[in-house]
Every structure is written in structure tokens, then in C-alpha cells.
Amino acid sequence: MDVTNLWAFVLSCLLLNILPGPDSLYIIARAASQGAKAGIVATLGIISGVSVHILGAAVGLGALLATSAWAFTAVKLAGCLYLLYLGISLLVAKRDNIDTVEKPHVKPASFRRIYTGGVLTNVLNPKVALFFLAFVPQFIPADVVNKTQAFISLGGIFVFTGTLWCILLALATAFMRTKLGGVKGLGFWLNKAAGGLFVYFGVKLGLASA
């Protein structure tokens, strides 16, 4: 592949990963409430979901979403319902009864649940699949013989840069959590704010046109 195209792709990946969205919000919410390990587990879930979309777009599933309004709507509604469920569950979560009033927080979720949540926030968003279908081919030269292999290779670069950024985001959030640990109810209220934003993203996805 052309080196200029490759570096342009890497730069684009970095910029796109930095843009705030449901993925970043999910990592911040988990790292803020449960620490760095939870944030990294959330990162692994999100990256797994991204990988599913990349492989799906490479073998043609993304094209199905692009051409079938029914398939797009089905996945969109599932994603909308999941984001709404995630947001509402954070909004209605109560303080852990074991904790004191001075240090309220949301009851910790298991790492398995955190990982699964990261996967689902990606897999159930058809707009992510369509993004890869439209974005990645622009950086594949027309004379490349095996375009599927090139697509997966570029997708791997996106996953690598995304993983680095998301881990950095998780560690930075956990660091701020430690520094602000004395602020009463910080994790609890951050989860409330995250819940409201997840509801917003869920409604936004639900209103997306096929």
C-alpha cells in the first residue's frame, strides 16, 4: 500500500478515536465508578465489538445493512433499546447499602457484564458498520488485488490505535477518580450523568434514518 495513504489513515484513525461518543462515554463511566481495571475491561469489550463490524464489513455484512432498510432498522432498534436500558439502569441505580452516606456509589458490575456491555454498545449500532464500509475503502488503492485482506489489515490498524486511545482514556479517568476521591458521591453522580447521555444516544440512534 502507498505509504502516504497509510499515514493518512493512521492520522484519521487517531482523530476519529478521540471524538467523543457512546464508546468513550462507556469507558469513562466504568472507569470513574470502578477504577482502571473496569475501564480496560470496557475497552476490550468495545474493541471486540469494533472488530466484529470490521470483519462483517470485510465479508459483506456491512453491505447488507447499507442496502436493506429492514436489516438496518432491526439492528438499529435493538441498539436503541440496549442504550436506553443501559442509560435508564444507570439513572435509577441506588447507592450501595454497604457504603456510608458520605461515600455513595453505584453497586459494582462484574467484569463479564462490563465486557458484554462494551461489545453490545458497538455491535448493535448499524451506523458503525456503515462507517467502516464507507471509510476504509477510501484508503485502499484500486490496484490492490486482495481488497478483503487490505480491508482487514486497515481495520487492524484502526483497532490498534483505538485500543491505545481507549486504554489511555480509562487510565486518565481512573487517575482523576483517585485524585477526586474525596469528592462526595463523585462516582455515583458521574454514572447519573452517563445514564442521561446514554438515553440521549439511544434516542438519537432510534431516530436515525435507514
Sequence and secondary structure as in RCSB ss.txt:
>XXXX:A:sequence
MDVTNLWAFVLSCLLLNILPGPDSLYIIARAASQGAKAGIVATLGIISGVSVHILGAAVGLGALLATSAWAFTAV
KLAGCLYLLYLGISLLVAKRDNIDTVEKPHVKPASFRRIYTGGVLTNVLNPKVALFFLAFVPQFIPADVVNKTQA
FISLGGIFVFTGTLWCILLALATAFMRTKLGGVKGLGFWLNKAAGGLFVYFGVKLGLASA
>XXXX:A:secstr
  HHHHHHHHHHHHHHHHS SHHHHHHHHHHHHH HHHHHHHHHHHHHHHHHHHHHHHHTHHHHHHH HHHHHHH
HHHHHHHHHHHHHHHHH  B TTS TTS  B    HHHHHHHHHHHHHT HHHHHHHHHHGGGGS TT S HHHH
HHHHHHHHHHHHHHHHHHHHHHHHHHHHHTTTSTTHHHHHHHHHHHHHHHHHHHHHT   
